[in-house]
Amino acid sequence: MTKTPVLYHCPQTRGVTTHWMNEELGAPCEISLVDIKKADHKKPDYLKLNPMGKIPTLVHEGVAVTEAAAICAYLADAFADKGLAPSLDDPKRGAYYRLMFFAPSCIEPAMLDKFSGTVRENPSSAGHGSVEDVLGAIDQALETGPYLLGEKFSAADVIFGSTLNFALMFGAFDKKPLYTEYVDRLLARPAAKRSHEKNEAYANDLGWE
Ligand SMILES: N[C@@H](CCC(=O)N[C@@H](CS)C(=O)NCC(=O)O)C(=O)O
């Protein structure tokens, strides 16, 4: 690892997920605040890094990584000594990838369907199927615990847990104990608490109410 990675971040956005990941790793990234309320994320220099004009973005060794799940996966591998990703020869690597990418591919669109009241006429043609199928798969992923891969916390929990937390916070999914106990376990982690405190300070620094 030569250069310091820069995490372009804004409080109260999905950037909070990657900020928490950074804290889990001992905060190796420099944080560059992007004020979404001033539309900094739509300025030409930022759009060169993230053509979607979305938060978060990571830049490392001159390469931009976008998409919160990709950033978490990238950081877990870049700082592999921190043990947040199973090693390449660990059989758990498959479950790790599956659950990490299940969050943006399936949990997030199911959450948005619930918000918008969208009922898919043909769930077979939707990548996430139906909300019921997604909830069933979440139940199965959480039934062993305490973390997705069992006893060991991983970057997959950061993405999966953050996405589930958003869905619960915004009332998309029922707050059943299987979900709330898992999310509470994650939010009680020292790194998640530190991230929360720092994000409150960032919002203050940006002059947000
Ligand atoms: N698929 C992206 C989604 C990122 C995203 O939607 N970020 C929101 C904040 S939560 C954003 O930047 N919205 C600003 C906009 O689209 O103008 C990811 O997972 O990183």
The ligand as an SDF file (V2000), in Angstrom:
LIG
                    3D

 20 19  0  0  0  0  0  0  0  0999 V2000
  -25.2980    2.7350   -6.0150 N   0  0  0  0  0  0  0  0  0  0  0  0
  -24.6340    3.7810   -5.2570 C   0  0  0  0  0  0  0  0  0  0  0  0
  -25.7010    4.6880   -4.6980 C   0  0  0  0  0  0  0  0  0  0  0  0
  -25.1220    5.9330   -4.0820 C   0  0  0  0  0  0  0  0  0  0  0  0
  -26.2020    6.9420   -3.8310 C   0  0  0  0  0  0  0  0  0  0  0  0
  -27.3350    6.8270   -4.2910 O   0  0  0  0  0  0  0  0  0  0  0  0
  -25.8490    7.9910   -3.0740 N   0  0  0  0  0  0  0  0  0  0  0  0
  -26.7810    9.0550   -2.8330 C   0  0  0  0  0  0  0  0  0  0  0  0
  -26.7130    9.4840   -1.3680 C   0  0  0  0  0  0  0  0  0  0  0  0
  -27.4030    8.2660   -0.2890 S   0  0  0  0  0  0  0  0  0  0  0  0
  -26.3900   10.2680   -3.6330 C   0  0  0  0  0  0  0  0  0  0  0  0
  -25.2270   10.5360   -3.8180 O   0  0  0  0  0  0  0  0  0  0  0  0
  -27.3890   11.0200   -4.0930 N   0  0  0  0  0  0  0  0  0  0  0  0
  -27.1520   12.2830   -4.6970 C   0  0  0  0  0  0  0  0  0  0  0  0
  -27.7170   12.4210   -6.0550 C   0  0  0  0  0  0  0  0  0  0  0  0
  -28.0050   11.4250   -6.7190 O   0  0  0  0  0  0  0  0  0  0  0  0
  -27.8550   13.5590   -6.4730 O   0  0  0  0  0  0  0  0  0  0  0  0
  -23.7810    3.1760   -4.1470 C   0  0  0  0  0  0  0  0  0  0  0  0
  -24.1080    2.1000   -3.6460 O   0  0  0  0  0  0  0  0  0  0  0  0
  -22.7520    3.7750   -3.7760 O   0  0  0  0  0  0  0  0  0  0  0  0
  1  2  1  0
  2  3  1  0
  2 18  1  0
  3  4  1  0
  4  5  1  0
  5  6  2  0
  5  7  1  0
  7  8  1  0
  8  9  1  0
  8 11  1  0
  9 10  1  0
 11 12  2  0
 11 13  1  0
 13 14  1  0
 14 15  1  0
 15 16  2  0
 15 17  1  0
 18 19  2  0
 18 20  1  0
M  END
$$$$
